[in-house]
Amino acid sequence: MVQIMTLGEVLIDLTQVGTDRFGIPEFKAFPGGAPANVAVAAARLGARAGFIGKVGPDEFGRMLRKTLEKDGVETTYLYETENIPTTLAIVNVDDSGERSFSFYRDPGADTRLSAEEAIRFLAADGGDGEPSEELPAILHFGSLSLTAEPSRSAALKAVQKARGAGIKVSYDPNYRPALWDSREEAVCRMKVPLGMVDILKISDEEMVLLTETDDLVEGSLALCEYGIRLIMVTLGGEGVFYRYGDAVGKVPAVPVDVRDTNGAGDTFLGAMLAQIAGKDEPLCFDEEALRGFLAFANRAAAITCFRAGAIPAMPGLDEINKE
């Protein structure tokens, strides 16, 4: 039975890995897409994960399916478009390892997921029949699904249906300016699901975007008022701030020589969800246990930062335990 189902984009990250002797950037085609990354990270750390999304009828799409399956991610609900290509993200990496993105996605296959396809995992027969008795503990999605139709309506319907079925909902409001017509539209759309979310992973910049404050206590409190039970604000090299009910605090990052931050946040979240989903009652633990989960997730993210790419850089359980 799948414990964690993720929904959204799976795509190719054409990532800069260096320059040739003429100074021309060199790129490699890495598998990526935040929700797909989260699924792989969780699977590598022992969770049973599945993915809901869409790829094109092309070699990139076939490669992505094989990549997910190689790591044990359930791909029953990974669909293929008839003629729209797999989405591409161009990832440039600066000297500090920080990324910038541009996209070939107008349209891209990931935006073509329909509402009918998005909720199929909830039915026992994979269709519109009786609800399944083997539902995942967690459904995770990100805000890139909200940038276009029909994937926007598909994601929101899946979240609504999952919440009604007792599934915990995890959300990453992953802000990519190139995919929105304006900052104002992004903020409006990204706020829509917040009232249906149990677990929120957000960067410090995205917290400012959604709450208009850089104060971690005030910003997390504003987000908590939507009813979100666990809020994690990632702080890059400073670690992570958390709010869990009335408890707030920070867990420091693991020092590492950063090569590429692509996928670090997804690795962190996959590691967190893998630990939470493994409990009999997700989101039922004390603060001491939470800090242990966060420390583990920080170790996983640090390993990812040390290597290039997103999915290829993600560690397995044995590797983290050696750290």
C-alpha positions in Angstrom: 0.0 0.0 0.0 1.3 3.5 -0.9 1.9 5.7 2.1 2.7 8.9 0.3 1.1 10.0 -3.0 2.6 13.0 -4.7 0.8 15.0 -7.4 2.1 17.5 -9.9 5.0 18.0 -12.3 7.6 15.5 -13.4 10.0 17.1 -16.0 13.5 17.3 -17.3 15.9 19.6 -15.6 18.4 20.7 -18.2 21.0 21.7 -15.6 24.2 23.6 -16.1 27.1 21.4 -14.9 30.0 23.5 -16.1 31.5 25.3 -19.1 33.7 24.1 -21.9 37.1 25.6 -22.8 35.4 28.4 -24.8 33.3 29.4 -21.8 30.1 28.0 -23.2 27.7 26.5 -20.6 27.3 22.7 -20.6 24.1 21.0 -19.6 22.9 17.6 -18.6 19.3 16.3 -18.7 18.4 15.3 -15.1 15.0 14.0 -14.1 13.2 16.4 -11.9 10.0 18.2 -10.9 9.4 19.0 -7.2 6.5 16.5 -6.4 8.3 13.7 -8.3 11.5 14.6 -6.4 9.7 14.3 -3.1 8.3 10.9 -4.1 11.8 9.6 -5.0 13.4 11.1 -1.8 10.7 9.4 0.3 11.1 6.1 -1.5 14.8 6.0 -1.1 14.4 6.5 2.6 12.1 3.5 3.0 8.6 4.9 2.4 6.2 3.5 -0.1 5.5 6.3 -2.5 3.4 6.9 -5.6 3.2 9.7 -8.2 0.3 11.3 -10.1 1.2 13.4 -13.1 1.6 13.5 -16.9 4.4 13.3 -19.4 4.7 13.5 -23.2 4.8 10.7 -25.7 8.6 11.2 -26.1 11.9 9.8 -25.0 12.0 12.2 -22.1 8.7 11.0 -20.8 9.8 7.4 -21.1 13.0 8.2 -19.3 11.1 9.8 -16.4 8.8 6.9 -16.0 11.7 4.5 -15.8 13.5 6.8 -13.3 10.5 6.7 -10.9 10.0 3.0 -11.3 13.7 2.3 -10.7 13.4 3.9 -7.3 10.3 2.0 -6.5 7.8 4.8 -7.0 4.3 3.6 -8.0 3.5 5.0 -11.5 0.0 3.6 -12.1 -1.3 7.2 -12.2 1.5 8.6 -14.4 -0.3 9.4 -17.6 0.9 10.3 -21.1 -0.4 13.0 -23.4 -1.3 12.4 -27.0 0.9 15.1 -28.6 2.1 17.6 -26.0 5.8 17.2 -25.1 7.3 16.5 -21.7 8.0 19.8 -19.8 11.6 21.1 -19.7 13.1 23.4 -17.1 16.4 25.1 -17.9 18.4 25.3 -14.6 21.4 27.7 -14.4 23.6 27.3 -11.3 25.8 30.2 -10.0 29.1 30.0 -8.2 27.4 29.6 -4.8 25.2 26.7 -6.1 22.0 28.8 -6.2 19.7 28.2 -9.2 17.6 30.2 -11.7 14.9 28.7 -13.9 13.3 29.1 -17.2 10.7 26.8 -18.7 9.6 25.2 -22.0 6.0 24.7 -20.9 3.4 26.5 -23.0 1.9 24.1 -22.9 3.8 21.3 -21.2 2.6 17.8 -20.5 2.5 18.3 -16.7 -0.2 21.0 -17.1 -2.6 18.6 -18.9 -3.5 16.5 -15.9 -7.3 16.3 -15.7 -9.4 16.3 -12.5 -10.7 12.8 -13.4 -7.1 11.5 -13.6 -6.0 13.3 -10.4 -8.6 11.6 -8.2 -8.5 8.1 -9.7 -6.2 6.9 -6.9 -9.0 7.3 -4.4 -11.2 4.7 -6.0 -10.8 1.0 -5.4 -11.0 0.2 -9.1 -8.9 3.2 -10.2 -12.0 4.8 -11.6 -15.2 6.3 -10.3 -16.2 3.3 -8.2 -16.2 2.7 -4.4 -13.6 4.4 -2.3 -10.4 2.4 -1.8 -9.8 0.8 1.6 -6.0 1.3 1.0 -5.6 5.0 0.9 -2.2 6.8 1.4 -1.6 8.5 4.7 -0.4 11.7 2.9 -1.1 13.5 -0.4 1.6 16.0 -1.4 1.4 18.6 -4.1 3.0 21.9 -5.1 2.0 25.2 -6.5 3.3 24.7 -10.0 0.2 22.7 -10.7 -1.8 25.9 -9.9 -0.2 27.9 -12.7 -2.4 26.6 -15.6 -5.5 24.7 -16.4 -6.6 21.9 -16.3 -3.9 20.9 -13.8 -5.0 23.7 -11.4 -8.5 22.3 -11.1 -7.2 18.8 -11.0 -4.9 19.5 -8.0 -7.5 21.4 -6.0 -10.1 18.7 -6.6 -7.6 16.0 -5.5 -6.8 17.9 -2.4 -10.4 18.4 -1.5 -11.3 14.8 -2.1 -8.3 13.5 -0.2 -9.0 15.7 2.8 -12.5 14.4 2.8 -11.2 10.9 2.9 -9.1 11.5 5.9 -5.7 11.8 4.1 -3.3 14.4 5.4 -2.4 17.0 2.8 1.1 18.4 2.3 1.8 21.5 0.3 4.9 23.3 -1.1 4.1 26.8 -2.4 7.1 26.6 -4.8 7.3 30.1 -6.3 8.7 30.2 -9.9 8.1 33.8 -11.3 8.6 32.7 -14.9 5.4 30.6 -14.7 3.1 33.4 -13.5 1.7 36.4 -15.3 2.3 38.6 -12.2 3.4 38.4 -8.6 -0.1 39.3 -7.5 -1.6 36.4 -9.4 0.9 34.0 -7.9 0.1 35.1 -4.4 -3.6 34.9 -5.0 -3.4 31.4 -6.5 -0.9 30.0 -4.1 -3.0 31.0 -1.1 -6.1 29.2 -2.3 -5.3 25.7 -1.0 -3.9 26.8 2.4 -7.2 26.2 4.2 -7.0 22.5 3.1 -3.4 21.9 4.2 -2.1 19.9 7.2 1.7 20.1 6.4 3.4 23.1 4.8 7.0 23.3 3.6 7.9 26.9 2.6 11.1 28.8 2.0 11.8 32.0 3.9 11.4 34.0 0.7 8.0 32.3 0.0 6.9 33.0 3.5 7.5 36.7 2.9 5.6 36.5 -0.4 2.5 35.0 1.3 2.5 36.8 4.6 4.3 40.1 3.9 6.6 39.6 6.9 10.1 38.2 7.3 9.6 37.6 11.0 9.5 33.8 11.3 7.3 33.8 14.4 4.8 36.2 12.9 4.8 34.8 9.4 4.3 31.2 10.6 1.6 32.3 13.0 -0.3 33.9 10.0 0.0 30.7 8.1 -1.1 28.7 11.2 -4.3 30.6 11.2 -5.4 28.7 8.1 -5.5 25.6 10.2 -2.1 24.2 9.2 -0.7 21.9 11.9 2.9 21.7 10.9 4.8 24.5 9.2 8.4 24.2 8.2 10.3 27.3 6.9 13.5 26.3 5.2 16.4 28.8 5.7 19.1 27.5 3.4 22.4 27.3 5.3 20.8 28.3 8.5 18.6 25.1 8.7 14.8 25.1 9.3 12.3 27.0 11.5 9.2 25.1 12.6 5.8 25.8 14.1 4.0 22.8 15.4 0.9 23.9 17.3 2.2 26.4 19.9 5.8 25.0 19.7 8.3 27.0 17.6 12.0 26.6 17.1 15.0 26.1 14.8 17.0 23.1 13.9 20.4 23.9 12.4 21.6 22.8 8.9 24.4 20.4 8.4 27.5 22.3 7.0 28.4 21.2 3.5 30.4 22.5 0.5 27.5 23.4 -1.7 27.7 22.3 -5.4 24.0 22.5 -6.4 21.0 23.3 -4.3 18.5 21.9 -6.9 16.3 19.3 -5.2 17.6 20.0 -1.6 14.2 21.3 -0.4 12.4 18.3 -2.0 14.8 15.9 -0.4 14.2 17.6 2.9 10.5 17.3 2.5 10.6 13.7 1.2 12.6 12.8 4.3 10.1 14.5 6.6 7.1 12.8 5.0 8.8 9.4 5.0 9.1 9.7 8.8 5.6 11.1 9.4 3.9 8.6 7.1 5.5 5.7 8.9 3.7 6.5 12.2 0.4 4.9 13.0 -1.1 8.4 13.4 0.6 11.0 11.2 1.1 14.4 12.9 0.8 12.8 16.4 4.2 13.2 18.0 5.9 15.4 20.5 8.3 18.3 19.9 11.4 16.2 20.7 10.5 13.7 18.0 9.8 16.5 15.6 13.3 18.0 16.1 14.7 14.5 15.5 12.8 14.2 12.2 14.0 17.7 11.1 17.6 16.9 11.9 17.4 13.7 9.8 15.8 15.7 6.9 18.5 18.3 7.2 21.2 15.6 6.8 19.4 14.3 3.7 19.2 17.8 2.2 22.9 18.5 2.9 24.0 15.4 0.9 21.9 16.4 -2.0 23.5 19.9 -2.1 26.9 18.2 -2.4 26.1 16.7 -5.8 24.7 17.8 -9.1 21.1 17.4 -10.2 18.0 16.7 -8.1 16.9 13.0 -8.2 20.4 11.7 -9.0 21.8 13.5 -5.9 19.3 12.2 -3.4 20.7 9.9 -0.7 19.5 6.5 0.5 18.9 5.6 4.1 22.3 3.8 4.6 24.1 6.9 3.3 22.3 9.2 5.8 22.9 6.9 8.7 26.7 7.0 8.0 26.8 10.8 8.3 
